[in-house]
Amino acid sequence: MDKLDRFNQSFLDIIYKGVKKVEEYRFAIFFAIYTIGYLFYVFAFQNIGWVRAFYDSAALFAFDIRIGYEHIDTWFKSLIYIIALIAGSYTLLSVIAPFFKHKKDDIKKQRVLKSKKIIVIGLSYSTKAYLDSIEDIKNEYILVLTQDKNDVYLEKYENYNSVTIESIEFLYQDINALNLSAVKHIIISTDSDINNLEIATKLISKNDELKIFVQIEDRSLRYLHKENGLLSSQNIRIYSHNEESVRLLFDRYDIDGIYNDVIDSCNPFAIAVVGNTSLSYEVVSQYAILGQLPNENPLTIYCIDKDKQAFQDAIELHFPQVDKVPNLTIEFIELNHLKKAFYYSEIWDMALSYIVLCLEDEQTNLDMASTLLELTFIEKIVHKQMNTQLLMAMPNEYKLGEKIKNNMEFLKYLDTFASTIDISNDKYIVAEDRDKKAIATNFVYSNIDIKSVDYDKYEYVYSLTTDNEDEKKEYKNSSYIKINDSGWNKLFYLYKESNRMVADHIKVKLKFLGLVSKKVKNTDIKELFFDNKKLFESKLKDKVKLARAEHNRWNAFHYIHGYKRIPFVPKTQKSFLKAQHNTLKQHMCLVDFDEFKTRADELDTLGYVKGEFEGYDIAINDHIPLILAYAGYKIYQDVTVGITGHRNGISNEVYTKLFGYIKDMIEKESISIKAIISPLADGADRVVAKHILEEYNAKLIVPLPFEEYEYQKDFSKDSKKEFEKLIAKADRVDTISDIDKISKDKAYLKAGEYVVDNCDILIAIWDGEDARGVGGTADIVEYAKQCKKAILYINTKSKEIDRW
């Protein structure tokens, strides 16, 4: 039957394509018929009346070729017959075309319905992006159910034999015809959460084993219906464009900002969120949770809108326990982006890591961002003092977003997020790449049984909840454990979200340790794990600080989701009361991390072992290398490189050998260069800076000894041009000293000390001799030794490389 279907389909395709071609040129055909007919009658039969001419033309059009006029030449008669044949054929094809089209579409639909297929319901931006993301769409059977079958977007899919398009009413009129037993998965994304819920519910009522991905934007609907309501099936996968947008945003950007000024200190940090929208609520939610830093830096979120009371009411409604979130302050500010006062507000003078523009209209976000850059931040941009990133929501960014992401000089401080293309694609949503780390996190939590914690060293004693003694022994020796996702699909939606937040927060902890993780092609999890573990443990010096950050994150997550603190209950009652407490959103562990230790005796009387609760915070951090390895991520040292060296007398051989050594060092020692600090003086400063920028896509930080105009006086004409080109690429420029208050030599020394203070590795290109004046290379190297900085030194004379 399938072969017959394929033959019929091919036959009908040929006819239908012919019909389509005729339809394409129908106006030309009509024009030709009547024009030629008109010219013929006027030219050859001027004595014939118009009535007779019209009659004969109509007769020809109807295949009546029994026309007289014996005196007409044969070639004229042939022309008449050809015209009649063309006109008649066109008429016939026009009549039968709908039949063939209907037959063709019916055969295609039946083939798709009976095949193993994907069903896409709704034609929102999300489903359009999903369809576009299917790489092998010609070999996938896809049924699209849409509100508008005439949507021009669908034209590109009409000729695919693997895709059929039906009205969404088809679902309600004859759901059995969908053949739900032959479904790979279903994507539901109409323009209404309620419609999405209704459709998902109807499908589940017919087949509760269906794998359904349903888009729900309203936070209350997501949690209510996934946990207690209509979508409790473990096969239902809820996703939110807004939630995923913010998740990807903070995967791209560090939560505390571009540099390490915040995370390496106890300094406060802040963001501004503009616009009272559902997207802004997700920004507030995830920023409050992921912004729990190891040094417990105070965090402020400024919520800005023309109606601050409405914004405040919305935040308090969505997050009734937000005032309990550790280290967090939320301030509401009334400003209207349509008025001048918005752009000259003192809020923009504050140290903001990000300004996130969340209005629903993309053009408004773009206009607002452009005006902020031109009016408000222009001075900071010109002087390379701009430390704030503007992020604007553009779900359907297309080419504009790509241009902005190319980081043109003026737009390097501007970026877009919330792209539908990034989120609603086959790999991210269906293949669930987003959940690899979360699945591993859940496995660790589920399989670790904390026995006790040594409060002096904060080392935990645990066992693996498995009956496999060999695996237990292997795990006990901290070597390797095989992860599986057996428990993941059974988790409540809130528990899944909690594990996702644990996984997302790993990035914060790695940055604190001077590390970063990157996706790699190496799929050998065990090898990745060993490499990750070795590097991670070499940097992990303060387990308590990281554990406290993890517990603060856990508290923040539960407060954001409306949980309330309750007194500790006896361990014998804990399991019995667990379901009730989750339903009522109550938890006894919503306390400060140190409170577990101070109340250890009380907890002991309730049946809990020493350190049982803190143990999980410590354990999850110790298993970061394993979680990342399972998801295919490798840990690297995330270093800032500083440069000091001579201005002249350095051969090309020195640079060639140095750059070769740097490349080998990066590969062998798992190093990622995030920035180069260089004063951009002649010689070593510039050559190394250019190489690092070009080869490793690093950021450029320039400490100028004194004012730029004065600094350039030391350069030749050609040197000035090179300097200007390089400094234009700088991400940050700091003027270290005032030339009116300090000598040039001392200013150079202070600039060199700035390089040392802010780098992880100092590259020294030096002849090994004493400095010829204050602030020379020898002085900077000596200062780096005193600061116990890692130094990569190449001798310009012997060309020997050493590491100190």
LUMNUVO-120456 format. One record per residue (C-alpha): x, y, z. Coordinates in pm, whole numbers, plus 50000, padded with zeros to 5 digits. Each point is the difference from the previous one (the first is absolute). Layout:
// residues N
XYZ/...
END
This chain:
// residues 804
500005000050000/502845023250076/501544994949654/496635007349840/499695031350211/503445011049890/499164993449632/496735019050029/501765028150181/502695002649729/497424998849718/497865026350163/503065021550072/500825001149626/496475010249906/499725024550285/503305016549914/498775003849641/496835016050125/502015023250222/502135010549703/496895007649796/498625019950294/503235019650021/499615011749638/496225001549982/499885037549945/502534997849720/497984972149838/496735019250019/501725030949865/501514980749710/496714983349911/497925031349986/502705022149852/500734976249713/496334994349944/499335037149996/502835007549754/498984971349775/496415010849965/500815036549951/502744992849748/498434971649800/496315007250030/499495037050018/496584995549841/498894976650281/497995015650279/501104999650361/497134977850106/501064973249756/503645004350098/499164995250368/497854969449918/502774983449800/502585007650274/497784983950262/499434970249772/503754995049963/500445002250377/497464971650031/501864977749753/497485007149720/502375001049704/497324995849730/500415035249882/499545009649639/502005026649819/501444977149731/502045028549864/502245000350311/503504986749942/500914966250151/502565014650238/497325023550136/497714970450056/502824981750181/500515030350218/496305000350085/500104963250091/503095004350218/498425028850185/496864979650050/502014970350129/501915021450250/496895017450123/498024968050025/502814981450179/500335027850249/496274999650061/500044962550056/502985001350235/498445028450196/496884978850051/501784968150107/502875016750197/498075002150329/499214963049976/503664990549951/501105023650276/497464985950240/500984964349908/503705007750035/499525016850340/497784971550120/502584973349911/502765020650169/497885005250310/499174963150031/503644990849966/501025024750271/497184989250232/500884963449989/503785006050030/502105006350310/499655037550010/500495032850183/496895020950061/500365037850020/496925017850133/499695037549954/501955023449779/501615023650248/503495014549971/501094971050218/498694972349773/501255017849688/503485001050151/499674963450096/499044989549645/502905019949857/502404982750240/499274964549881/503074992949790/498734968749822/496445011349951/499584981549668/500514967050180/497745008150295/496244995449982/498415031650140/496375009550051/499405037150054/496665010250154/499515037149965/497385027050051/500725013949652/500774975749718/500595029649767/502885014350202/502655009549744/502664985050228/498684965249916/500595003249626/503564987250029/498764967650160/497114992849762/502184981849746/501644977150256/498474965449973/500884995150368/497975029950124/496255003850001/498075030150124/496524998850151/497735023550186/500154997550378/496294990249993/501184966349866/501134992250355/496515005550140/497994985449714/501754966449974/502784995250253/500134962649927/501135007649646/503235014550143/501144964350074/501595010550331/501674966250044/502345009849714/501305032750148/503615007950085/499145031450191/497635029649990/500875037050016/497165022650118/500385037549971/497005020549899/499715036550100/498154991750322/501084981150314/496394989550058/499744985449650/503284981950049/498724985150326/496714989749845/501684982949704/502544981950221/497244988150231/497934986649710/502964981049857/501024985350335/496434988450062/500304979349682/503524987050056/501865006950325/503274986449858/500355028149747/503215020250024/498765035849993/501925032850011/497605027950089/500815037050024/498545017150308/501115035550077/497925008050308/502014990050308/496954991150208/498574977749729/503354982449953/500434990050360/496364994250088/499184977249710/503294981449994/500044992050370/496354995650087/497925004649691/499374989549646/503574994049888/501334977350273/501074972549757/503754995150001/499915000249619/498825036149997/502965023549956/499125036150072/502205027649865/499755037650015/501535023249742/500555026850263/501534976750256/502314983749749/500945034249860/501345011350335/501694966450061/501905003649672/500725036650074/501864992050321/501664970549835/501545025049757/500735027050261/501414997550351/497355008950255/502325024850177/501235017649688/502794998149748/502995003050233/500994985850339/499605032250200/496934986450179/500614962850045/503535004650129/498795024750263/497115006850234/498875029549788/496295004549931/498694996049645/496785009149824/497934998149683/497145020549861/496964982749847/497855022749782/496404991349923/497214983550196/499634968449789/499954962550050/503564998849864/501205024550265/498574977450273/502214971849873/503045023050004/499295009550362/499404963650095/503154985149852/502235029450090/498914997550363/500844963050006/503184998849794/501305032350157/500904982050324/503795004149994/502584982650224/500935032950171/496295007450057/500215032849811/496925021950053/497824999849689/497555027249893/497474996549720/498535033149881/496574994449842/499205029649773/496665008049837/497715029549936/497704985050266/502254988050279/497094989950225/498634976449736/503484985049960/500364995950376/496564984050028/500854975449723/503344989850156/498434995450344/497174979849847/502334976849809/502594997650278/498225004450335/503104989350198/502515020549800/500855021650301/501474969050167/502554993449722/503555002550143/502185029849906/497285015349781/498375034349986/497415009849739/499305036949937/497205012949778/500585031949801/497455019449798/501405012049667/498375003349660/502274991149707/498075024549780/501215029450208/503365017450020/500284994150375/500334962649937/503325004149818/501465025250246/499034981450315/502674995450268/499254962649997/502324996249699/502925014750197/499924970450235/502294969949956/497634978349800/501194967049858/497084998649755/497065019949877/497394975449874/497325014649771/496924978050013/497215019549831/497844978749774/500525021649692/503354992749835/500235033649828/499485017850334/502814979750157/502325008649713/499125037150007/500475001250377/503374982249983/501255022649720/498965031550186/501644988150323/503264994049814/499885033749822/498775022350282/500804983150328/503154979549957/501805017449716/502725014750224/500744966650165/500134983349660/502405025549855/502334997250300/499724961750011/498495001050348/496774982249908/499604970250234/496264996149950/498564977049733/496675009049839/497904969449923/496795003949804/497314974249937/499534992649631/498194966649958/499935003449621/503335017449954/501044984249669/502655020449814/500005029750236/501024978250292/502844984849800/501355034649914/499955010150364/501734967950106/502815007449756/501135024750266/500475030849789/501975026450186/497065020150128/497754969650051/502404978250199/498145010650315/496664989849851/498674964949953/496694982649937/498424970550173/496764979850003/500474988649640/497334974949904/502514983849765/502364992150290/497294984950218/497364982949789/502294976849813/500124962549972/503274995250190/499275023250289/496384991150074/499494964649872/503494985450033/500095017950339/503655010249986/499025025850262/499414972650256/503184979249984/501585017350300/496705000350188/499554962449948/503474993650141/499255023350292/496844980850082/501894967049985/502575012150251/497335013150237/497994968049970/502894975950056/501985016450279/499174990350355/501695024050244/501274983050313/501745028950176/502115031349954/503245008850173/499405036250103/503725006950035/500864991149640/496494998949861/500684966049848/496984977749968/499574962850046/497524984749759/498964968149829/498594992749660/496444987350001/500634969749778/500174962650048/502984996949767/502964996250238/502635005449726/498345032249892/499665011050361/503694993550064/501005018449682/497905029850099/501274999350357/503505003849862/498875031849823/500854985949660/497054997649763/496314992349997/497734992849705/497055023749982/496614991049860/496795019749956/497674973650141/498535022650267/499845032149799/496734995549816/498194990850321/500885032750171/497455027050073/500425030949784/501185021050296/502694974350086/501195000749641/500225037850015/501934997850326/502564976949841/500255022849698/500815029150229/502684979750180/501534992449662/499785036249880/501595012450324/503124978849934/501225027849771/500075024550294/502064976250214/502454993049720/500575037249943/500695004450372/502664973049970/501495015749687/498594972549778/497654997249705/498324970749826/499684995349624/498184974349790/502444976049833/499684973249736/501734974050215/497204976550106/502094978450233/498295009650326/502504981850219/503005017749846/498235033550024/499144993150363/503594992650100/501285031449824/497255021350157/500524985550345/503735006150002/499715036649903/496935007050213/501494985650319/503225019449947/497975032250024/497504990050268/501415015550317/496895009950196/497234974049991/497975018150264/499735032149798/498794981249693/497614979050208/498555031550159/499515014949651/498234968249893/497715001150302/499215036849941/499134991049641/497764971950126/498275023750243/499565026249726/498464974449764/497444988850255/499115035150115/499585011349638/497604971049952/497955009650302/501284975950265/499765008950370/502214989650285/498624976150263/501594985250317/502114968649980/497994967950022/501254966450134/501694978749739/497464972450054/497275023649876/501975015949717/499104975049727/496394998450113/499625038049986/502045005649684/497114999449752/497895022450222/502815025150044/500655001449626/496335005849928/499845027850259/503405013049889/501674996650338/503524989450090/501934997350325/503445005649842/499365036349907/502575011850255/503475015249980/502724975049918/501775005050334/496784993950194/500284962649933/503274999750191/498805021850291/496894978450039/501784966849955/499044987650349/496335007949940/500084982349666/501684970250166/497064996250238/497685000049697/501894970749850/502265017449746/503694991249973/502645026650041/500355021049686/497284981649809/498545031549844/503255018549919/501354967749853/497845003449693/501235035449934/503594988150028/499424968149802/498385016749701/502975023749969/502524971550024/498214983049712/500155029849763/502774983049793/497784969449951/496875020149916/501875019849735/501684969149854/496664982549959/498695030149805/503125001049780/501685030350161/503695003850079/501345022750273/502695025549908/502015025250198/498485033349903/502995023150010/500805036249940/503445004849851/502155030450071/502975011449795/503215018250090/502995002849772/502525021349816/499005025249738/502724990349753/502794975649936/497714969549990/500514976549703/497204982449812/501534967250117/499155009150360/496355005949914/499754968549789/501364978550280/497865017250264/496744996449804/500734963449931/500564994250371/496745018250088/498064977949758/501464968150151/499405012950353/496335007249925/499424965149862/501944980650262/498845019650305/496345005449897/500275037949990/497505024449855/501175036149955/497155023950074/501945033149994/503365015849931/501185029850207/502435022049814/500965037050020/500534998049620/503465015550007/502264993749700/501574965749970/498994970550217/496815015950135/498445003149655/501354969049828/498774976650275/496675018450034/499304997149625/500874963150001/497754991750296/497105020249855/500234983349659/500684964450111/497864996650312/497205025549960/500845015050337/498915033350142/502495028750011/500545019950319/502305030349968/501515017050307/501415033449887/502775013850226/498465034849962/497695019449770/499814986449644/500985032549826/503135002250216/500784962949959/499985002849619/502735026550010/502484971450052/499004984049667/501115006749643/497435009149733/499634963849878/499984987450358/497115023450084/497934985949715/500624964350117/499175009750359/496715016249897/498954969149805/500704977650297/498445021450269/496835002449789/499644962450060/500385003450377/497164988550221/501245020350292/502495028650042/501185011850342/502145031050050/502214991250297/501635033050099/499745037649963/503145013149832/499695032650196/500344981250329/502594973549922/503134995749790/499824980549674/502314972650132/497804994150303/496915000549779/501544972949782/500784979850313/496425002950124/498664989549659/502274969550012/498804991950352/496415002749875/500814973749736/501404976650266/497185005850248/497304991749747/501544971049807/500284963050075/503094994149787/502615026549922/501874996349672/503425016150037/502165006349692/503215010850169/503764999449954/500514990150365/501885031750089/499175026550260/497595027649912/501565030549841/497505022650173/496984999150229/497104980149856/502064978449764/499364963249923/502314988250279/498005019750260/496704985249878/501394964450007/501305005250353/496605013250111/498304969549844/502344977250199/499085018050321/496314995249917/500684963049929/498525002949653/500574973249737/502635013049758/500814988149648/503445014249924/501964999649674/503525013749990/500485022449698/503684990749974/500124962650062/496424994749881/499514975550285/496544997050157/499454995250371/496954997950230/500065015750346/
END
